[in-house]
């Protein structure tokens, strides 16, 4: 009898642990699962050796800025994201306007490096550029967040060059009770 009780308690414990673990994982609906699949396919359009980390991108950036290498360095974030701050002297084409690139870059062999905030949109843009016929497409996978975390300067038209000392996920404008410290925001309360 004791043995059955111990087994039952163990089974209940195991079932509870597994249940909590499964509940902690985000359950994707079929459309979300398909989006992940499509995104992975898009990312695979760029060979691994053409996926740059922050240090590799910084070296390329420095070489392009010094005139040692030619490349289009294209930020694919939205207009508000770009205008808030961007990597100095880089190009900008909103991911939703990628169809304009063939009208602007006529050389199919031009080196084109795309990035976004982290790594999502750049894969879709890179895939389309390859489909358009570009042969030298690269991706900077760590994006503007990687650039900021490495301590490199960003710019905008209002402040010029500056360094972000605390990225938004670590920065909270809340008081100790979790209430906003600001009282009025005309548009977005971020």
PAMAR-265182 format. One line per field, with one value per residue (C-alpha): residue in three letters; x, y, z. Coordinates in steps of 0.001 Angstrom, whole numbers. Layout:
BEGIN
type	c(Ala|...) .
x	c(X|...) .
y	c(Y|...) .
z	c(Z|...) .
END
This chain:
BEGIN
type	c(Unk|Unk|Unk|Unk|Unk|Unk|Unk|Unk|Unk|Unk|Unk|Unk|Unk|Unk|Unk|Unk|Unk|Unk|Unk|Unk|Unk|Unk|Unk|Unk|Unk|Unk|Unk|Unk|Unk|Unk|Unk|Unk|Unk|Unk|Unk|Unk|Unk|Unk|Unk|Unk|Unk|Unk|Unk|Unk|Unk|Unk|Unk|Unk|Unk|Unk|Unk|Unk|Unk|Unk|Unk|Unk|Unk|Unk|Unk|Unk|Unk|Unk|Unk|Unk|Unk|Unk|Unk|Unk|Unk|Unk|Unk|Unk|Unk|Unk|Unk|Unk|Unk|Unk|Unk|Unk|Unk|Unk|Unk|Unk|Unk|Unk|Unk|Unk|Unk|Unk|Unk|Unk|Unk|Unk|Unk|Unk|Unk|Unk|Unk|Unk|Unk|Unk|Unk|Unk|Unk|Unk|Unk|Unk|Unk|Unk|Unk|Unk|Unk|Unk|Unk|Unk|Unk|Unk|Unk|Unk|Unk|Unk|Unk|Unk|Unk|Unk|Unk|Unk|Unk|Unk|Unk|Unk|Unk|Unk|Unk|Unk|Unk|Unk|Unk|Unk|Unk|Unk|Unk|Unk|Unk|Unk|Unk|Unk|Unk|Unk|Unk|Unk|Unk|Unk|Unk|Unk|Unk|Unk|Unk|Unk|Unk|Unk|Unk|Unk|Unk|Unk|Unk|Unk|Unk|Unk|Unk|Unk|Unk|Unk|Unk|Unk|Unk|Unk|Unk|Unk|Unk|Unk|Unk|Unk|Unk|Unk|Unk|Unk|Unk|Unk) .
x	c(0|2837|4516|1373|1024|4666|4257|1048|2732|5711|3411|1423|4647|6049|2770|2703|6303|5737|2480|4145|7028|4659|2573|5729|6527|4689|2212|2205|-932|-650|-141|2634|4310|4116|5604|8577|9020|8825|11253|13783|13558|14144|17188|18621|18830|22039|25004|26363|29638|27655|25969|28002|28301|28808|32621|32634|30053|31984|35142|33223|31528|34908|36333|33344|33490|37258|36687|38613|35601|32352|29102|25547|24830|21036|18984|15578|13751|10692|11002|10273|12877|15473|14748|14983|18571|20616|24167|25820|26068|24223|21416|17771|15067|12023|11527|8093|9681|12366|10871|12463|16024|16357|15539|18318|21048|21511|24616|23472|26944|27042|27761|24564|24388|20970|19943|17016|16484|17523|17231|13701|13004|16494|15966|12851|14602|17728|15640|13831|17098|18438|15179|15538|18910|21462|24491|26342|23769|24915|23112|24149|22205|22674|21209|21026|20610|23961|25559|24225|25184|28735|28851|29092|27675|24349|22962|19825|19098|18325|21169|23926|26150|25444|25728|22753|23656|20593|18547|14766|14266|16407|15036|11723|10036|8059|8047|8616|4959|5076|3099|4256|6409|5141|1668|934|2023|331|811|2620|3241|6619) .
y	c(0|2367|1593|2483|5712|6674|5880|7934|10897|10659|10501|13493|15448|14522|15408|18762|19587|18653|20604|23733|23411|23101|26035|28176|27641|29890|27846|28965|28843|27343|30753|31680|28327|28941|32433|30956|28445|31173|33372|30542|29941|33652|33626|30626|32694|34237|31858|31613|33287|36354|36778|39368|39785|43216|43168|42060|44683|47422|46568|46677|49918|51508|50358|51751|55059|55285|54571|51274|49217|49830|48573|49711|49594|49583|49925|48306|49536|51784|55516|56415|53910|55271|58910|58204|56998|55100|54101|57297|57792|54586|54170|53564|51663|50661|46867|47490|49517|47012|46938|50375|49049|47762|51270|52708|50028|49018|46819|43239|42466|45414|44471|45106|44664|44832|44909|45841|46157|42610|40022|39553|42015|41838|38176|39009|41900|39832|37010|39400|41014|37562|36831|40146|38904|40544|38276|39884|40258|40210|40481|42079|39831|41613|44809|48202|46568|44796|48067|49906|47131|47241|50922|52418|55833|56402|59594|61512|64859|66588|65596|64497|61703|60079|56805|54988|54071|52018|50185|50436|46914|47833|51379|51946|55296|53902|54722|52163|51131|50445|53556|55837|58746|60871|62360|63228|61651|62839|59651|56547|55853|54169) .
z	c(0|889|-2415|-4375|-2393|-3075|-6777|-6933|-5217|-7609|-10630|-9400|-8803|-12228|-13959|-12188|-13130|-16770|-16821|-15434|-17889|-20821|-19597|-19333|-23022|-25433|-27403|-31017|-33086|-36602|-38238|-35790|-36427|-40175|-39762|-37887|-40709|-43380|-41414|-41071|-44816|-45442|-43145|-44993|-48187|-46807|-46395|-42831|-43823|-44911|-41529|-39657|-35916|-34354|-34499|-38143|-39050|-37201|-39154|-42444|-41385|-40565|-43915|-45823|-43942|-44670|-48381|-48243|-49280|-51147|-49706|-49188|-45443|-45206|-42026|-42682|-39574|-39759|-40332|-36668|-35474|-37887|-37048|-33313|-33852|-36378|-37175|-38483|-42248|-43155|-45657|-44825|-46666|-44615|-44914|-46390|-49186|-50166|-53658|-54232|-53914|-57523|-58727|-56571|-56690|-60325|-59868|-59140|-57717|-55303|-51709|-49740|-45958|-44280|-40626|-38436|-34681|-33884|-36671|-37979|-40816|-42246|-43188|-45200|-46970|-47656|-49120|-51463|-52577|-53490|-55345|-57212|-58467|-56176|-55754|-52838|-50046|-46419|-43079|-39810|-37455|-34132|-35567|-33927|-30507|-30910|-32051|-28979|-26556|-27946|-26950|-30438|-31237|-32921|-34442|-35235|-36839|-33542|-31235|-33592|-32260|-28896|-27010|-25575|-22008|-21200|-23812|-23387|-22051|-19021|-18736|-17010|-16426|-13511|-9836|-7080|-7198|-10944|-11908|-14740|-13563|-16456|-16445|-20077|-23350|-26490|-28506|-27256|-23565|-23931) .
END
